[in-house]
């Protein structure tokens, strides 16, 4: 007898569950997408023990009749596909018909559903893939699915789950993502002890952003929008000899980008605050993340990440969502076109906004990036709390402050008590307390740099200047670095880089790995003003260098450029390499701190800084100018 056997449906479903149901958040994701596909406008999620004991999702969608309710638990039974051609133009979040049977095979599941046109609903109870009960029931229109004892019959899977708080944080993050993607729908997330998220329906994404993350984060976001015809991508068409007589060219459609990107001063430690939706589907696509990284290159530090809420809309045939079991990755038909469009759109938004960093805010911000925007899911000993809309601050120590902890005198406005936030009403958010005050001017930009009148230098390192907006402090080194960086890029583009010949060649000793890097970068270095050639097995002779780069700074610049790991050099493209070398040249050729400047030099530097495309930060992400506004000064002196 042969060794190959056909697996039973139960085993096949449990295998499928291993791909689809990775953790409790995976169950919530599949059921949440079903609710959205069903046209629900109100969705309530309840979880206990991080989803181990209970997951219940209730919606007011169109529900199901009895026959559909039973058929939904058969493998590959779906209402969203009919033919293989439909896979090329998927417009729904779910489509495979694997989720429900997979979830039912590893849990105790109860389905309660009623279609609006039916007088009664249907109740289906399943345990470990076996149907236990099917009966009629009086139910409201919509669907409620209750999952109990997840992985009760697969203890090996249950053993690998994380702590309750970890699993709950994954669920909270997921629900937050879909609440951001669907602002016109009402979302609720409740644990056994508290309401984690209550997000009533709002009219647009900007209101949802404010609703979930609060005024502080939303005030640091820039709106972006762009549209381009896919015809520019040169869509492939069948050759003339393969076209039918009635052939008509397909409508290429449009690629649209809308959403919000953070100003440079809002930075995070990881990419968890990057929310990208393709046709309202949450994705973690490497292509999109790389495009966003390129857009913020030389604007924020390479170890920090922005906050992004981005919506991409395109014809369904332009994106393949059937490439990952959990449908979190996609493949674009015109990947290079999409990548470049995202990069250019976001970068243009940052360049046009030219946001100014507040001096008062910079005083209270830590120099390092903060954690990602996540809901606080920690258990509360005093019972359920108000709905949480944004991360809570770290608790302060209750110990009495010592002399070392006492803050010295500084010029700052008195701190107002925390606002009580927003009260949850059935369909709207009514701001109370300080939230009702006028929001800060969102149009504050660095365009006023051209009107600055310099007062002098602070310790020969920072330029003090004033204008009608207030007092400005400019870091002279990074300001000059930004000016040189953009100048080098412009001259490099037209092949007119200025170089100076050295009286005596400078000999630089390199490691063997650096010699290999030099051979790879020699052409780009030549285009940037260097004239260098090997001078022995581990030495190069520099005969000419860019203007302003000399002595020890010249050697340090070359060591910095050649010290990049070989793996990173192999993956970077020509534009990235060009910007990296330009940033290094600008940094080492710029005016240093502790350098006195003549008034004429200060005037020239401020004027040139005002002409740059992005005077917000240096190529390495450090801020250039901080402003202490007239309003902040008046507040500090209690004039207002």
C-alpha positions as CSV (number, residue, x, y, z in Angstrom):
1,X,0.0,0.0,0.0
2,X,1.3,3.5,-0.9
3,X,2.6,5.9,1.7
4,X,0.8,9.1,0.4
5,X,-2.5,9.9,2.0
6,X,-5.1,12.6,1.5
7,X,-5.4,14.6,4.7
8,X,-8.8,14.9,6.4
9,X,-10.5,18.3,6.3
10,X,-9.8,18.8,10.0
11,X,-6.0,18.4,9.6
12,X,-6.0,20.5,6.4
13,X,-7.8,23.3,8.2
14,X,-5.4,23.1,11.1
15,X,-2.5,23.3,8.7
16,X,-4.1,26.3,7.0
17,X,-4.6,27.8,10.5
18,X,-0.8,27.6,11.0
19,X,-0.5,30.1,8.1
20,X,-3.5,32.3,8.7
21,X,-3.9,32.2,12.5
22,X,-0.5,33.1,13.8
23,X,-1.7,34.7,17.0
24,X,-4.9,36.2,18.4
25,X,-4.3,39.4,16.5
26,X,-4.5,37.3,13.3
27,X,-8.0,36.2,14.2
28,X,-9.1,39.8,14.9
29,X,-7.6,40.8,11.5
30,X,-9.5,38.2,9.5
31,X,-12.8,38.8,11.3
32,X,-12.4,42.6,11.2
33,X,-11.8,42.5,7.4
34,X,-15.0,40.4,7.0
35,X,-17.0,43.0,8.9
36,X,-15.6,45.8,6.7
37,X,-16.3,43.8,3.5
38,X,-19.9,43.3,4.8
39,X,-20.5,47.0,4.8
40,X,-20.5,47.5,8.6
41,X,-20.5,51.0,10.0
42,X,-20.2,50.0,13.6
43,X,-17.7,47.4,14.8
44,X,-17.1,46.4,18.4
45,X,-14.2,44.1,19.4
46,X,-14.0,42.5,22.9
47,X,-11.0,40.5,24.1
48,X,-10.1,38.7,27.3
49,X,-6.7,37.3,28.4
50,X,-5.0,38.8,25.3
51,X,-7.4,36.9,23.0
52,X,-6.7,33.5,24.5
53,X,-10.0,33.2,26.4
54,X,-12.3,35.4,24.3
55,X,-12.5,37.3,21.1
56,X,-15.9,38.7,20.1
57,X,-16.5,40.9,17.1
58,X,-19.9,42.5,16.6
59,X,-20.9,44.5,13.5
60,X,-24.0,45.9,11.8
61,X,-23.2,44.6,8.3
62,X,-25.5,42.9,5.9
63,X,-25.3,39.5,7.8
64,X,-26.0,36.1,6.3
65,X,-28.9,33.8,5.6
66,X,-28.8,30.2,7.1
67,X,-27.3,28.5,4.0
68,X,-24.5,31.1,3.7
69,X,-23.8,30.8,7.4
70,X,-23.2,27.1,7.1
71,X,-21.3,27.3,3.8
72,X,-19.0,29.9,5.2
73,X,-17.2,27.2,7.2
74,X,-16.3,25.1,4.2
75,X,-12.8,25.6,2.8
76,X,-12.4,28.0,0.0
77,X,-16.1,29.1,0.2
78,X,-16.3,32.8,-0.5
79,X,-18.7,35.4,-1.9
80,X,-15.9,37.6,-3.3
81,X,-14.6,35.5,-6.2
82,X,-16.1,33.6,-9.0
83,X,-13.4,33.0,-11.6
84,X,-9.6,33.1,-11.8
85,X,-9.8,36.4,-13.6
86,X,-11.2,37.9,-10.4
87,X,-7.9,37.3,-8.7
88,X,-6.4,40.0,-11.0
89,X,-8.8,42.7,-9.7
90,X,-9.5,42.1,-6.0
91,X,-11.4,45.0,-4.5
92,X,-12.2,43.4,-1.1
93,X,-10.0,42.8,1.9
94,X,-10.8,39.1,2.2
95,X,-11.2,36.7,-0.8
96,X,-9.7,33.3,-0.1
97,X,-12.4,31.7,2.0
98,X,-9.8,30.1,4.4
99,X,-10.1,32.2,7.5
100,X,-13.4,31.0,9.1
101,X,-12.8,27.2,8.7
102,X,-9.2,27.7,9.9
103,X,-10.2,29.6,13.0
104,X,-13.1,27.2,13.7
105,X,-10.7,24.2,13.6
106,X,-8.5,25.6,16.5
107,X,-11.2,27.2,18.8
108,X,-14.7,27.1,20.1
109,X,-16.6,29.3,17.8
110,X,-20.1,30.7,17.9
111,X,-21.6,32.6,14.9
112,X,-24.7,34.7,15.3
113,X,-26.0,36.4,12.1
114,X,-29.1,37.8,10.5
115,X,-29.6,39.3,7.1
116,X,-31.8,42.5,7.3
117,X,-34.5,41.0,5.0
118,X,-34.8,37.9,7.2
119,X,-37.3,37.6,10.2
120,X,-34.9,35.5,12.3
121,X,-31.2,34.9,12.4
122,X,-29.0,31.8,12.5
123,X,-26.8,30.5,15.4
124,X,-24.0,28.1,14.6
125,X,-21.7,26.6,17.2
126,X,-18.5,24.8,16.3
127,X,-15.7,23.3,18.5
128,X,-12.5,22.2,16.9
129,X,-14.0,22.1,13.4
130,X,-17.0,20.0,14.4
131,X,-20.5,21.6,14.1
132,X,-22.3,21.1,17.5
133,X,-25.4,23.1,17.0
134,X,-27.4,25.0,14.3
135,X,-30.6,26.8,15.1
136,X,-32.7,29.8,14.5
137,X,-32.5,32.7,16.9
138,X,-33.9,36.2,17.4
139,X,-30.9,38.4,16.5
140,X,-30.3,42.0,15.4
141,X,-29.2,42.6,11.8
142,X,-25.5,42.0,11.4
143,X,-23.0,39.4,12.6
144,X,-21.4,38.5,15.9
145,X,-18.6,36.0,16.0
146,X,-17.3,34.7,19.4
147,X,-14.0,32.9,19.6
148,X,-13.3,31.1,22.9
149,X,-10.3,29.1,24.0
150,X,-8.1,29.8,21.0
151,X,-5.7,26.8,20.3
152,X,-7.4,24.7,22.9
153,X,-6.8,21.5,20.8
154,X,-3.3,22.5,19.6
155,X,-1.4,23.1,22.9
156,X,1.9,23.4,21.1
157,X,0.6,26.5,19.3
158,X,-0.8,27.9,22.6
159,X,2.6,27.4,24.3
160,X,4.3,29.8,21.8
161,X,1.9,32.7,22.5
162,X,3.4,35.7,24.3
163,X,2.2,37.4,27.4
164,X,-1.4,38.7,27.6
165,X,-0.2,42.3,27.4
166,X,2.0,41.6,24.4
167,X,-0.9,39.9,22.5
168,X,-3.3,42.6,23.6
169,X,-0.9,45.3,22.3
170,X,-0.8,43.6,18.9
171,X,-4.6,43.6,18.8
172,X,-4.8,47.3,19.8
173,X,-2.3,48.2,17.1
174,X,-4.3,46.3,14.5
175,X,-7.6,47.9,15.4
176,X,-5.9,51.3,15.4
177,X,-4.7,50.7,11.9
178,X,-8.1,49.9,10.6
179,X,-9.7,52.8,12.4
180,X,-7.2,55.1,10.7
181,X,-8.0,53.5,7.3
182,X,-11.8,53.8,7.7
183,X,-12.6,57.1,9.4
184,X,-16.3,57.0,8.5
185,X,-16.8,53.8,10.5
186,X,-17.2,53.5,14.3
187,X,-14.7,51.3,16.1
188,X,-14.6,50.1,19.7
189,X,-12.0,47.9,21.4
190,X,-12.6,46.6,24.9
191,X,-10.5,44.4,27.2
192,X,-11.8,42.8,30.4
193,X,-10.8,45.8,32.4
194,X,-11.0,48.9,30.2
195,X,-12.0,50.5,27.0
196,X,-8.9,50.7,25.0
197,X,-10.2,52.6,22.0
198,X,-13.5,54.3,21.2
199,X,-13.4,56.0,17.8
200,X,-16.7,57.4,16.6
201,X,-17.1,58.0,12.9
202,X,-15.7,61.2,11.6
203,X,-15.8,62.9,8.2
204,X,-12.2,62.6,7.1
205,X,-8.8,61.2,7.9
206,X,-7.5,64.4,9.5
207,X,-10.2,64.2,12.1
208,X,-9.4,60.6,12.8
209,X,-5.8,61.4,13.1
210,X,-6.6,64.0,15.7
211,X,-9.1,61.7,17.4
212,X,-6.7,58.8,18.0
213,X,-3.3,60.5,18.4
214,X,-4.3,63.8,19.8
215,X,-3.5,67.4,19.1
216,X,0.2,67.3,19.8
217,X,0.9,64.6,17.2
218,X,-1.6,65.9,14.6
219,X,-0.1,69.4,14.8
220,X,3.3,68.0,13.7
221,X,1.8,66.3,10.6
222,X,1.8,67.7,7.1
223,X,-1.0,66.8,4.7
224,X,0.1,65.4,1.3
225,X,-1.9,64.6,-1.9
226,X,-0.9,63.9,-5.4
227,X,-2.3,62.1,-8.5
228,X,-0.7,60.7,-11.7
229,X,-2.0,58.9,-14.7
230,X,-0.8,55.4,-15.0
231,X,-0.5,56.0,-18.7
232,X,2.8,57.6,-17.9
233,X,4.1,54.3,-16.7
234,X,3.9,52.8,-20.2
235,X,1.5,49.9,-19.4
236,X,2.2,46.8,-21.5
237,X,-0.3,46.0,-24.2
238,X,-0.6,42.9,-26.5
239,X,1.1,43.3,-29.9
240,X,-1.1,44.2,-32.8
241,X,-1.2,40.7,-34.3
242,X,-2.6,39.3,-31.0
243,X,-5.4,41.9,-30.6
244,X,-9.0,41.1,-31.3
245,X,-10.9,43.1,-33.9
246,X,-12.9,44.9,-31.3
247,X,-9.9,45.5,-29.1
248,X,-9.9,48.8,-27.2
249,X,-6.9,49.9,-25.0
250,X,-7.7,49.5,-21.3
251,X,-8.1,52.5,-19.2
252,X,-4.8,52.8,-17.2
253,X,-6.5,54.6,-14.3
254,X,-4.8,56.8,-11.7
255,X,-2.3,56.4,-8.9
256,X,-3.5,58.6,-6.0
257,X,-1.7,59.4,-2.8
258,X,-3.3,61.1,0.2
259,X,-2.4,61.2,3.8
260,X,-0.1,62.8,6.3
261,X,3.7,62.8,6.9
262,X,5.5,64.1,10.0
263,X,7.6,67.2,10.3
264,X,11.3,66.5,10.8
265,X,11.1,67.2,14.6
266,X,8.7,64.2,15.1
267,X,10.8,61.1,15.0
268,X,10.3,57.5,16.2
269,X,12.7,54.7,17.1
270,X,11.2,52.2,14.7
271,X,8.8,51.9,11.8
272,X,5.8,51.0,13.9
273,X,4.3,54.5,13.4
274,X,4.3,54.1,9.6
275,X,0.8,53.3,8.4
276,X,0.5,52.5,4.7
277,X,-2.8,51.4,3.1
278,X,-3.1,50.3,-0.5
279,X,-6.8,50.4,-1.6
280,X,-7.7,50.6,2.2
281,X,-5.7,47.4,2.9
282,X,-3.0,47.7,5.6
283,X,0.4,46.5,4.1
284,X,4.0,46.4,5.3
285,X,5.6,46.6,1.9
286,X,9.4,47.0,1.7
287,X,9.1,49.0,-1.5
288,X,6.9,51.6,0.1
289,X,9.1,51.7,3.3
290,X,12.2,52.2,1.1
291,X,10.5,55.0,-0.8
292,X,9.6,56.8,2.5
293,X,13.2,56.3,3.7
294,X,14.5,57.9,0.6
295,X,12.1,60.8,0.9
296,X,13.4,61.6,4.4
297,X,17.0,61.0,3.6
298,X,19.2,63.9,4.7
299,X,16.3,65.4,6.6
300,X,16.1,63.2,9.7
301,X,18.9,61.0,11.2
302,X,19.2,57.6,9.6
303,X,18.5,55.8,12.9
304,X,15.1,57.6,13.3
305,X,11.9,57.1,11.5
306,X,9.0,59.4,10.6
307,X,5.3,59.1,11.5
308,X,3.4,58.4,8.2
309,X,-0.3,57.9,7.5
310,X,-0.4,57.2,3.7
311,X,-3.3,56.0,1.5
312,X,-2.5,54.7,-2.0
313,X,-5.4,54.2,-4.4
314,X,-4.9,52.5,-7.7
315,X,-6.8,50.2,-10.1
316,X,-7.1,46.7,-8.5
317,X,-5.3,45.2,-11.5
318,X,-2.2,47.2,-10.7
319,X,-1.5,45.5,-7.4
320,X,-1.4,41.8,-6.5
321,X,-2.5,41.1,-3.0
322,X,-2.4,37.3,-3.3
323,X,1.3,37.0,-2.5
324,X,1.3,36.5,1.3
325,X,-0.7,34.1,3.5
326,X,-1.7,37.0,5.8
327,X,-2.2,39.5,2.9
328,X,0.2,42.0,4.6
329,X,2.5,42.2,1.6
330,X,1.6,43.2,-2.0
331,X,3.3,43.3,-5.3
332,X,2.9,46.3,-7.6
333,X,2.7,45.8,-11.3
334,X,4.7,49.0,-11.9
335,X,6.9,48.9,-8.8
336,X,9.5,51.5,-9.9
337,X,6.8,53.9,-10.9
338,X,5.0,53.6,-7.6
339,X,8.3,53.8,-5.6
340,X,9.4,57.0,-7.3
341,X,6.0,58.6,-7.1
342,X,5.8,58.0,-3.4
343,X,9.3,59.3,-2.8
344,X,8.9,62.4,-4.9
345,X,5.4,63.3,-3.5
346,X,6.5,63.0,0.2
347,X,9.8,64.9,-0.4
348,X,8.0,67.7,-2.3
349,X,5.6,68.0,0.7
350,X,8.6,68.4,3.1
351,X,10.4,70.8,0.8
352,X,7.4,73.1,0.3
353,X,6.4,73.2,4.0
354,X,9.8,74.2,5.3
355,X,8.5,73.8,8.9
356,X,10.1,75.7,11.7
357,X,11.1,74.0,15.0
358,X,9.9,75.7,18.2
359,X,12.6,76.6,20.6
360,X,10.2,76.1,23.6
361,X,9.3,72.7,22.4
362,X,12.9,71.7,21.7
363,X,13.7,72.6,25.4
364,X,11.3,69.9,26.6
365,X,11.9,67.3,24.0
366,X,14.5,64.6,24.6
367,X,17.4,64.5,22.1
368,X,16.5,61.0,21.1
369,X,13.5,59.7,19.2
370,X,10.6,58.5,21.2
371,X,8.8,55.2,21.0
372,X,6.1,54.5,18.4
373,X,2.5,55.6,18.7
374,X,0.9,52.7,20.4
375,X,-2.2,52.4,22.7
376,X,-1.5,51.8,26.4
377,X,-2.8,48.3,27.2
378,X,-1.4,48.0,30.7
379,X,-3.9,46.7,33.2
380,X,-5.3,49.3,35.6
381,X,-5.8,48.4,39.3
382,X,-8.6,50.8,39.7
383,X,-10.9,49.1,37.2
384,X,-12.0,50.3,33.8
385,X,-10.8,53.7,32.7
386,X,-11.8,56.2,30.1
387,X,-11.0,55.2,26.5
388,X,-7.3,55.7,25.7
389,X,-6.7,57.7,22.5
390,X,-2.9,58.2,22.7
391,X,0.1,56.8,24.6
392,X,0.4,57.7,28.2
393,X,3.5,59.5,29.5
394,X,5.9,57.6,31.7
395,X,4.9,57.7,35.4
396,X,6.9,60.2,37.5
397,X,8.8,59.0,40.6
398,X,6.9,59.7,43.8
399,X,10.2,60.2,45.8
400,X,10.9,63.6,47.1
401,X,13.3,65.5,44.8
402,X,16.8,66.2,46.0
403,X,18.9,69.2,45.3
404,X,20.3,67.6,42.1
405,X,16.7,67.0,40.9
406,X,15.7,70.6,41.3
407,X,15.5,72.4,37.9
408,X,17.5,75.5,37.5
409,X,15.9,78.8,36.5
410,X,15.2,79.1,32.9
411,X,13.1,81.3,30.6
412,X,10.1,79.2,30.0
413,X,6.3,79.5,30.2
414,X,4.5,78.0,33.2
415,X,3.2,74.5,32.5
416,X,-0.5,74.2,32.2
417,X,-2.2,71.2,33.7
418,X,-3.0,68.3,31.4
419,X,-6.3,68.6,29.5
420,X,-8.9,66.0,30.3
421,X,-8.9,65.1,26.6
422,X,-12.1,64.4,24.7
423,X,-15.3,62.9,26.0
424,X,-16.7,59.9,24.1
425,X,-20.2,60.6,22.8
426,X,-22.2,58.4,20.5
427,X,-21.1,59.9,17.2
428,X,-18.8,62.8,17.8
429,X,-15.9,64.0,19.9
430,X,-16.5,67.2,21.9
431,X,-13.2,68.8,23.0
432,X,-13.1,69.9,26.6
433,X,-10.6,71.8,28.7
434,X,-7.5,73.1,26.9
435,X,-8.3,71.1,23.8
436,X,-10.9,73.8,23.0
437,X,-8.2,76.4,22.8
438,X,-7.0,77.5,19.4
439,X,-4.5,75.2,17.9
440,X,-1.0,76.6,17.1
441,X,-0.4,78.2,13.8
442,X,0.2,75.3,11.4
443,X,1.6,77.6,8.7
444,X,4.8,78.5,10.7
445,X,7.6,78.0,8.3
446,X,11.2,78.9,7.7
447,X,10.4,81.3,4.9
448,X,11.1,84.1,7.3
449,X,14.8,83.4,7.4
450,X,15.4,86.0,4.7
451,X,14.1,88.7,7.1
452,X,16.4,87.9,10.0
453,X,18.6,90.6,11.5
454,X,21.7,89.1,13.2
455,X,22.6,90.2,16.7
456,X,25.8,88.3,17.1
457,X,27.2,84.9,18.1
458,X,26.8,82.8,21.3
459,X,30.1,81.3,22.2
460,X,31.2,81.6,18.6
461,X,28.9,78.6,17.7
462,X,25.3,79.8,17.5
463,X,24.0,82.8,15.6
464,X,21.4,85.0,17.4
465,X,19.0,86.8,15.2
466,X,15.6,88.5,15.4
467,X,12.6,89.4,13.2
468,X,9.0,90.2,13.7
469,X,8.3,86.5,14.6
470,X,10.7,86.4,17.6
471,X,14.2,85.3,18.6
472,X,16.1,82.8,16.4
473,X,19.1,80.7,17.2
474,X,20.9,79.2,14.3
475,X,23.6,76.5,14.5
476,X,26.3,78.0,12.2
477,X,27.9,74.6,11.4
478,X,24.8,72.7,10.3
479,X,23.5,75.8,8.6
480,X,26.6,76.0,6.4
481,X,26.5,72.3,6.0
482,X,23.0,72.5,4.5
483,X,24.1,75.3,2.2
484,X,27.2,73.4,0.9
485,X,25.2,70.1,0.6
486,X,22.7,71.6,-1.8
487,X,25.4,73.5,-3.7
488,X,27.4,70.3,-4.2
489,X,24.4,68.4,-5.5
490,X,23.5,71.2,-7.9
491,X,27.1,71.4,-9.2
492,X,27.4,67.6,-9.4
493,X,24.2,67.5,-11.5
494,X,25.6,69.9,-14.2
495,X,29.2,68.5,-13.9
496,X,30.6,71.8,-12.7
497,X,32.1,70.9,-9.3
498,X,34.8,73.3,-8.2
499,X,38.1,71.6,-7.2
500,X,41.4,72.9,-6.0
501,X,44.7,71.4,-6.8
502,X,47.0,70.7,-3.9
503,X,50.6,71.9,-3.8
504,X,51.7,68.5,-2.5
505,X,49.7,65.3,-2.9
506,X,48.1,64.1,0.4
507,X,48.9,60.4,1.1
508,X,46.2,58.5,2.9
509,X,46.8,55.0,4.2
510,X,43.8,52.7,3.9
511,X,42.8,49.2,5.0
512,X,42.4,46.5,2.4
513,X,38.6,46.7,2.6
514,X,38.8,50.4,2.2
515,X,40.9,50.1,-0.9
516,X,38.2,47.9,-2.4
517,X,35.6,50.5,-1.5
518,X,37.8,53.3,-3.0
519,X,37.9,51.3,-6.3
520,X,34.1,51.1,-6.3
521,X,33.6,54.8,-5.5
522,X,36.5,56.3,-7.5
523,X,34.3,57.5,-10.4
524,X,31.8,59.2,-8.1
525,X,34.6,60.8,-6.0
526,X,36.1,62.2,-9.2
527,X,32.7,63.7,-10.2
528,X,32.6,65.4,-6.8
529,X,35.9,67.2,-7.2
530,X,38.5,64.6,-6.1
531,X,41.5,63.6,-8.1
532,X,43.1,60.6,-6.5
533,X,45.0,57.5,-7.6
534,X,46.5,54.4,-5.9
535,X,50.0,55.0,-4.5
536,X,51.1,51.6,-3.4
537,X,49.1,48.6,-2.2
538,X,47.3,50.3,0.7
539,X,47.8,54.0,0.0
540,X,46.1,56.6,-2.2
541,X,47.5,60.0,-3.3
542,X,45.1,62.9,-3.5
543,X,46.1,65.5,-6.0
544,X,43.0,67.6,-6.0
545,X,39.9,68.0,-3.7
546,X,36.7,70.0,-3.5
547,X,37.0,73.7,-2.6
548,X,37.0,74.1,1.2
549,X,38.2,70.6,2.0
550,X,41.8,70.4,3.1
551,X,44.2,69.0,5.7
552,X,43.0,66.6,8.3
553,X,39.3,67.2,7.4
554,X,40.1,65.8,3.9
555,X,41.4,62.6,5.4
556,X,38.5,62.3,7.8
557,X,36.0,62.7,5.0
558,X,37.6,59.9,2.9
559,X,37.8,57.6,5.9
560,X,34.1,58.3,6.6
561,X,33.0,57.6,3.1
562,X,35.0,54.5,2.7
563,X,34.1,53.1,6.2
564,X,30.5,52.2,5.1
565,X,30.0,48.4,5.3
566,X,30.4,46.7,1.9
567,X,26.9,45.2,2.3
568,X,25.4,48.7,2.5
569,X,27.4,49.9,-0.5
570,X,26.2,47.1,-2.6
571,X,22.5,47.8,-1.9
572,X,22.6,51.6,-2.3
573,X,21.7,53.1,-5.7
574,X,23.5,55.9,-7.4
575,X,21.3,58.7,-6.0
576,X,21.9,57.4,-2.4
577,X,25.6,57.2,-3.0
578,X,25.7,60.7,-4.5
579,X,23.9,62.2,-1.5
580,X,26.0,60.3,1.0
581,X,29.2,61.6,-0.4
582,X,27.8,65.1,-0.8
583,X,26.7,65.1,2.9
584,X,30.2,64.0,4.0
585,X,32.0,66.6,2.0
586,X,29.6,69.3,3.3
587,X,30.0,68.3,6.9
588,X,33.8,68.4,6.8
589,X,34.0,71.6,4.7
590,X,31.5,73.6,6.7
591,X,32.2,76.3,9.3
592,X,33.0,74.7,12.6
593,X,31.7,75.6,16.0
594,X,33.9,77.8,18.2
595,X,34.7,79.9,15.1
596,X,34.1,83.7,15.3
597,X,32.4,85.1,12.2
598,X,32.4,88.6,10.9
599,X,29.0,90.3,10.5
600,X,29.3,90.1,6.7
601,X,29.9,86.4,6.9
602,X,26.8,86.0,9.2
603,X,24.6,88.0,6.8
604,X,25.8,85.9,3.9
605,X,25.2,82.6,5.7
606,X,21.6,83.5,6.7
607,X,20.9,84.7,3.2
608,X,22.2,81.5,1.6
609,X,20.3,79.4,4.2
610,X,17.1,81.1,3.2
611,X,17.6,80.1,-0.4
612,X,18.0,76.4,0.3
613,X,15.2,74.0,-0.5
614,X,15.1,72.5,3.0
615,X,16.6,74.7,5.7
616,X,14.9,72.6,8.5
617,X,17.8,70.2,9.1
618,X,21.3,69.3,8.1
619,X,21.9,66.3,5.8
620,X,22.4,64.2,8.9
621,X,19.0,65.2,10.4
622,X,20.0,67.7,13.1
623,X,17.9,70.9,13.4
624,X,19.4,74.1,11.9
625,X,17.3,76.9,13.4
626,X,15.1,77.2,16.5
627,X,12.6,80.0,17.0
628,X,11.5,81.4,20.4
629,X,8.3,83.2,19.2
630,X,7.2,86.5,20.6
631,X,4.1,84.8,22.1
632,X,6.3,82.3,24.0
633,X,8.5,85.1,25.3
634,X,5.4,87.1,26.4
635,X,4.0,84.0,28.2
636,X,7.3,83.4,30.0
637,X,7.2,86.9,31.3
638,X,3.5,86.5,32.2
639,X,2.5,89.3,29.8
640,X,-0.3,87.1,28.4
